[in-house]
């Protein structure tokens, strides 16, 4: 990423990148960045890479509060609307999911707002892009990391305005393997439609 995006001008680390192709063929990229993962100065950075000229825009920095920001996900909601989902909280247990929207292909971003009221642990896309099903619904893989880690899906029937949480049914099995005893189950699922 350093070669193509302005992130190389950022002090500290960046992680969990997400990329989206704009309608003009150029690219948007976002990541979380700060002195170190889980530190209060960590926020979301975004840049636009112009294919024609082979260079990156200046970096935009998004921060809602003085707690760590995590796992941005770019997703196109419509021809003229892009969503940026990201987590805010000291640890995954306390995550809340925010969304910011752009109506100009990522040149500017609206004020971030909570994706789901009373969200604790993070709703919506946790790290990987949602998918749009053939019926138009949007499905986002999510997970909680409280005690035993659990995956779920959030489904939106109204293009991302509201979300319904659905557990992913799976049977938890005790494993008699020394290495597997430390396993905490499933998180951050990737989805597909077949």
Number of C-alpha atoms within 10 A of each C-alpha: 9 9 9 15 23 19 23 13 10 14 11 12 15 21 16 14 20 20 18 20 16 19 10 9 12 16 19 22 22 27 25 27 28 21 15 16 18 20 15 16 16 26 29 27 23 26 23 26 21 18 13 8 7 10 14 19 15 15 18 15 15 17 16 14 13 14 17 25 32 29 22 31 26 28 22 20 14 10 10 12 14 21 20 22 26 30 31 27 21 16 15 19 14 16 23 23 27 23 21 19 22 17 15 12 22 22 13 12 18 12 13 17 14 17 22 18 10 8 15 15 21 24 29 34 28 30 25 22 23 24 20 19 12 9 7 12 14 21 25 25 27 27 25 22 20 12 9 12 14 20 20 21 26 21 22 19 14 11 14 16 9 12 20 13 16 13 12 13 9 9 6 9 7 8 11 8 8 8 8 11 10 9 11 13 14 16 18 20 18 16 14 10 8 5
